[in-house]
Amino acid sequence: MDKCKIVEDLIPGYCDGILNDESKIFVEEHIKECTKCLDKIEEYKKIDTEENVNKEQINYFKKINRKNNIKVVLGIVIIILIVLLGNYIYNFAIMYKYKKNYEEISNADNYYFERRESSDYGVSIIKVWKKGDKVKKEEGMYSNADDKYHLNRITYETIGSNESLEIEEDTKTATYITSKNIKTNNALDGLYPSLGVPLSMNGNILFHLGTPFYGKVEGTSRKGSNREYYIIQYGETTLYVHKDTFIPWKTMGETSGKSFYPDGNDVVKSEFIGTNYYIYNSNTVSDEDINIPNLDEYKKEEEEREF
C-alpha cells in the first residue's frame, strides 16, 4: 500500500494527538522524506486553527448576545417596576391627602355637612350641623310623589356622650335616648364617602399602605364645572373629589335599585344607580342652628338602647 495514502488517513489523528506510538512514529519517519505529506499536515493544522478561531468568535458573540438579552429583560422589568411604583405613589399620595382632609374636617369645631342621595322615590337628605361638641342631624326626603320636602327626624347629640334626643315630626314625639355605649364620636361616620378602607388616620397602617390596592385614581374631570375633580374608583363606586380642597363632590354606584311592573311578575320597569352629592361649609353654624327647640307640643318618651 502507498505510504502517502496511509499517512493521509492518519493526518487528523496525528494533528489531534490521538495516534498510538507506533502510528505516530510511522508518520514522523515518513514526513522526514516526503515533503508532500508534510505540507498536507501543515495545511490541516492551519485549517483546524482557523476553525477553532471561528468557533471561539461564535461563542464570544453568543455570550455577548446572551448578556445583552439579559440586560434587555432586566431593563424591561426595572421599567415596569418603576411605572408600578410611580403609579402606587401617585394613588397613595392623593388618597392619603383625602383621608387627612377627612380627619381635619371631622375634627373641626364648626361645620355644616350634607349628603343628598337619589333614589326611585326621590332625594333623601341628611344634614349635619356641628359646633364645639354639639351636633344636630336632620333626615328628610324630597318625594317624587308630591315634589315636597318631608322632614322625618331631627337628632341632637353631644360628642363623647351616650345621651341624645330624637324628634320625630310625623308623630310629634321627642325621645330621650340613653345608649350603653358612646353614641357619637364622629358626626360624619357613615355619611362621608370612604375609599373601601377606614378613613381614620389613627387606624392600622397596613390599611393606609394598602389603600391604592382597594382604589385607583382614574384621572381628573371638570364635568362642566370650573372646578377640577379627581376621579377615584373603588369597588363599584366612583368618587369625585375636589382637586384643590380634597372634599367629596359626589359618588356614583354606591346604591342601586330596581322597580318592577305591579302585576307580580319579575319584569323590571326601571333600574337606577344611586348618585350621592355632598356639601361642606366651614364656620357657618350658629348657636341657633343647634339649639333644641321648644318641645311643649311634643310627646316625651325615654328609651335605653344597646348602641
C-alpha positions as CSV (number, residue, x, y, z in Angstrom):
1,M,0.0,0.0,0.0
2,D,1.2,3.5,-0.8
3,K,2.7,5.1,2.4
4,C,1.4,8.6,1.4
5,K,-2.1,7.2,1.3
6,I,-1.7,5.7,4.8
7,V,-0.2,8.9,6.2
8,E,-3.0,11.0,4.6
9,D,-5.6,8.9,6.5
10,L,-3.6,9.3,9.8
11,I,-3.1,13.1,9.5
12,P,-6.3,14.1,11.5
13,G,-5.3,11.7,14.4
14,Y,-1.7,12.9,14.2
15,C,-2.6,16.6,14.4
16,D,-5.1,15.9,17.2
17,G,-2.5,13.9,19.2
18,I,-4.6,10.7,19.4
19,L,-2.4,8.2,17.5
20,N,-0.7,5.4,19.3
21,D,3.1,5.5,19.4
22,E,3.6,3.1,16.5
23,S,1.4,5.1,14.1
24,K,2.9,8.4,15.3
25,I,6.5,7.2,14.6
26,F,5.4,5.9,11.2
27,V,4.0,9.4,10.3
28,E,7.1,11.2,11.6
29,E,9.5,8.9,9.8
30,H,7.6,9.3,6.5
31,I,7.4,13.2,6.5
32,K,11.2,13.4,7.0
33,E,11.4,12.1,3.5
34,C,8.1,13.2,2.0
35,T,7.6,17.0,1.7
36,K,4.2,16.5,0.1
37,C,2.7,14.8,3.2
38,L,4.4,17.3,5.4
39,D,2.7,20.1,3.5
40,K,-0.6,18.4,4.0
41,I,-0.1,18.2,7.7
42,E,0.7,21.9,7.9
43,E,-2.3,22.7,5.8
44,Y,-4.5,20.6,8.1
45,K,-3.2,22.4,11.2
46,K,-3.8,25.8,9.6
47,I,-7.4,24.9,8.7
48,D,-8.0,23.4,12.2
49,T,-6.7,26.6,13.8
50,E,-9.0,28.8,11.7
51,E,-12.0,26.7,12.6
52,N,-11.1,26.9,16.3
53,V,-10.8,30.7,16.0
54,N,-14.2,30.9,14.3
55,K,-15.7,28.7,17.0
56,E,-14.3,31.0,19.7
57,Q,-15.6,34.0,17.9
58,I,-19.0,32.5,17.5
59,N,-19.0,31.5,21.2
60,Y,-17.9,35.0,22.1
61,F,-20.7,36.7,20.2
62,K,-23.2,34.2,21.7
63,K,-22.1,35.2,25.2
64,I,-22.4,38.9,24.2
65,N,-25.9,38.3,22.8
66,R,-26.9,36.4,25.9
67,K,-25.7,39.2,28.2
68,N,-27.4,41.8,26.1
69,N,-30.7,39.8,26.2
70,I,-30.4,39.5,30.0
71,K,-29.8,43.3,30.2
72,V,-32.8,44.0,28.0
73,V,-35.1,41.8,30.1
74,L,-33.7,43.4,33.3
75,G,-34.3,46.8,31.8
76,I,-37.9,46.0,30.9
77,V,-38.5,44.6,34.4
78,I,-37.0,47.7,36.0
79,I,-39.1,50.0,33.8
80,I,-42.2,48.1,34.8
81,L,-41.4,48.2,38.5
82,I,-40.7,52.0,38.2
83,V,-44.0,52.5,36.5
84,L,-45.9,50.4,39.0
85,L,-44.1,52.2,41.9
86,G,-44.8,55.6,40.4
87,N,-48.5,54.7,40.0
88,Y,-48.7,53.4,43.5
89,I,-47.1,56.6,45.0
90,Y,-49.4,58.8,42.9
91,N,-52.5,56.9,44.1
92,F,-51.3,56.7,47.7
93,A,-50.5,60.5,47.8
94,I,-54.0,61.5,46.6
95,M,-55.8,59.1,48.8
96,Y,-53.7,60.0,51.8
97,K,-54.5,63.7,51.3
98,Y,-58.2,62.8,51.0
99,K,-58.1,60.8,54.3
100,K,-56.0,63.5,56.0
101,N,-58.5,66.1,54.9
102,Y,-61.4,64.0,56.3
103,E,-59.7,63.9,59.7
104,E,-59.3,67.7,59.7
105,I,-62.9,68.3,58.6
106,S,-64.4,65.8,61.1
107,N,-62.3,67.2,64.0
108,A,-63.2,70.8,63.1
109,D,-65.2,72.8,65.7
110,N,-67.7,74.3,63.3
111,Y,-69.0,72.9,60.1
112,Y,-72.2,72.1,58.1
113,F,-72.3,68.8,56.0
114,E,-75.0,67.5,53.8
115,R,-75.5,64.3,51.8
116,R,-78.1,64.1,49.1
117,E,-78.9,60.5,47.9
118,S,-81.0,59.9,44.8
119,S,-83.4,57.0,44.5
120,D,-86.6,56.0,42.7
121,Y,-88.7,57.6,45.4
122,G,-86.9,60.9,45.5
123,V,-83.9,62.5,47.1
124,S,-83.2,61.7,50.7
125,I,-81.1,64.3,52.6
126,I,-79.1,64.1,55.8
127,K,-77.9,67.4,57.2
128,V,-75.3,67.8,59.9
129,W,-74.6,70.9,62.0
130,K,-71.6,70.8,64.4
131,K,-70.4,73.5,66.8
132,G,-68.0,72.6,69.5
133,D,-69.2,69.3,70.9
134,K,-72.8,69.8,69.9
135,V,-74.3,68.0,66.9
136,K,-77.6,68.3,65.2
137,K,-78.7,65.9,62.4
138,E,-81.7,66.2,60.2
139,E,-83.1,63.5,58.0
140,G,-85.7,64.1,55.3
141,M,-86.7,63.5,51.7
142,Y,-87.9,65.3,48.7
143,S,-90.6,62.9,47.5
144,N,-91.3,62.3,43.8
145,A,-94.9,61.6,44.7
146,D,-95.7,65.2,45.6
147,D,-92.5,67.2,44.9
148,K,-92.4,68.3,48.5
149,Y,-89.8,68.0,51.3
150,H,-90.8,65.7,54.2
151,L,-88.9,66.1,57.5
152,N,-88.6,62.7,59.2
153,R,-86.3,63.1,62.2
154,I,-84.0,65.5,64.0
155,T,-81.4,64.3,66.4
156,Y,-79.4,66.3,68.9
157,E,-76.2,64.7,70.2
158,T,-73.1,65.6,72.2
159,I,-69.7,64.3,71.1
160,G,-68.4,61.7,73.6
161,S,-71.8,61.3,75.3
162,N,-74.2,58.3,75.4
163,E,-77.3,60.5,75.6
164,S,-79.2,62.0,72.7
165,L,-82.6,63.4,71.7
166,E,-84.6,62.2,68.7
167,I,-87.5,64.3,67.5
168,E,-90.0,62.5,65.1
169,E,-92.0,65.1,63.2
170,D,-94.6,62.7,61.9
171,T,-95.7,61.5,65.4
172,K,-94.6,64.7,67.3
173,T,-92.6,62.6,69.6
174,A,-89.4,63.6,71.5
175,T,-87.4,60.6,72.7
176,Y,-84.6,61.0,75.2
177,I,-82.2,58.1,74.4
178,T,-79.5,56.6,76.7
179,S,-77.1,54.2,75.0
180,K,-74.9,51.6,76.7
181,N,-72.0,52.8,74.5
182,I,-71.0,56.3,73.5
183,K,-73.3,57.1,70.6
184,T,-71.3,59.8,68.8
185,N,-67.5,60.3,68.5
186,N,-67.5,61.5,64.9
187,A,-70.6,63.2,63.4
188,L,-69.6,62.2,59.8
189,D,-69.3,58.5,60.4
190,G,-71.4,56.6,57.8
191,L,-72.0,59.8,55.8
192,Y,-68.6,60.7,54.4
193,P,-67.7,58.6,51.3
194,S,-64.9,56.1,52.1
195,L,-62.3,54.5,49.9
196,G,-63.2,51.0,50.8
197,V,-61.0,51.2,53.9
198,P,-61.2,53.1,57.2
199,L,-60.7,56.8,56.8
200,S,-59.3,57.4,60.2
201,M,-55.5,58.0,60.1
202,N,-55.3,56.5,63.6
203,G,-56.2,53.1,62.1
204,N,-53.9,50.2,61.1
205,I,-51.0,51.5,59.0
206,L,-51.5,48.5,56.7
207,F,-54.9,49.8,55.7
208,H,-53.3,53.1,54.6
209,L,-50.5,51.4,52.7
210,G,-53.0,49.1,51.1
211,T,-55.4,51.8,50.1
212,P,-54.1,52.1,46.5
213,F,-54.9,48.4,46.0
214,Y,-58.5,49.0,47.0
215,G,-59.0,52.1,44.9
216,K,-57.5,53.8,41.9
217,V,-57.3,57.3,40.7
218,E,-58.7,57.1,37.2
219,G,-57.8,60.7,36.2
220,T,-59.4,64.1,36.5
221,S,-62.5,65.8,35.2
222,R,-64.3,69.1,35.1
223,K,-67.8,67.7,34.4
224,G,-69.0,71.0,33.0
225,S,-67.7,72.9,36.0
226,N,-65.0,75.4,36.5
227,R,-63.6,73.2,39.3
228,E,-61.5,70.1,38.6
229,Y,-62.0,66.8,40.3
230,Y,-60.0,63.6,40.9
231,I,-61.9,60.5,39.8
232,I,-61.3,57.7,42.3
233,Q,-62.7,54.2,41.6
234,Y,-63.1,51.7,44.5
235,G,-65.3,48.6,44.2
236,E,-68.3,49.6,42.1
237,T,-68.2,53.2,43.4
238,T,-66.9,56.2,41.6
239,L,-65.9,59.1,43.8
240,Y,-65.4,62.7,42.6
241,V,-63.1,64.7,44.8
242,H,-62.4,68.5,44.5
243,K,-58.8,68.7,43.3
244,D,-58.0,71.8,45.3
245,T,-59.7,71.0,48.6
246,F,-59.9,67.2,48.6
247,I,-63.6,67.5,49.7
248,P,-66.0,64.9,48.1
249,W,-68.4,66.3,45.5
250,K,-70.4,63.1,44.5
251,T,-70.3,59.4,44.4
252,M,-71.9,57.1,41.8
253,G,-72.8,53.4,42.1
254,E,-72.9,53.3,45.9
255,T,-76.5,52.2,45.9
256,S,-78.7,50.8,43.2
257,G,-82.3,49.6,42.9
258,K,-85.0,48.3,40.6
259,S,-88.7,48.8,40.2
260,F,-91.0,46.2,38.7
261,Y,-94.3,46.2,37.0
262,P,-97.1,45.9,39.5
263,D,-98.7,42.6,38.3
264,G,-96.4,40.5,40.4
265,N,-94.0,39.3,37.7
266,D,-90.3,39.9,37.7
267,V,-90.2,42.3,34.7
268,V,-88.0,45.3,35.5
269,K,-89.7,48.6,34.9
270,S,-86.7,50.8,35.7
271,E,-83.3,50.4,37.2
272,F,-81.1,53.1,38.7
273,I,-77.6,53.6,40.0
274,G,-77.6,55.7,43.1
275,T,-75.9,59.1,43.0
276,N,-74.9,61.0,46.2
277,Y,-73.9,64.6,46.3
278,Y,-72.1,66.2,49.2
279,I,-71.9,69.8,50.5
280,Y,-69.5,71.1,53.1
281,N,-69.2,74.6,54.6
282,S,-66.9,75.6,57.5
283,N,-67.5,78.1,60.2
284,T,-71.2,78.7,59.2
285,V,-73.0,77.1,62.2
286,S,-74.6,79.4,64.8
287,D,-75.9,78.6,68.3
288,E,-79.4,79.0,66.9
289,D,-78.7,76.2,64.4
290,I,-78.0,73.6,67.1
291,N,-80.3,74.8,69.9
292,I,-83.1,72.4,70.9
293,P,-86.5,74.0,70.1
294,N,-89.4,74.3,72.4
295,L,-90.9,70.8,72.9
296,D,-94.1,71.7,74.7
297,E,-96.2,70.3,71.9
298,Y,-94.3,67.0,71.6
299,K,-95.0,63.8,73.5
300,K,-92.0,62.9,75.7
301,E,-90.5,59.4,75.9
302,E,-87.4,57.8,77.3
303,E,-85.6,54.8,75.8
304,E,-82.5,52.7,76.5
305,R,-80.6,51.2,73.6
306,E,-77.6,48.9,73.1
307,F,-76.0,51.3,70.7
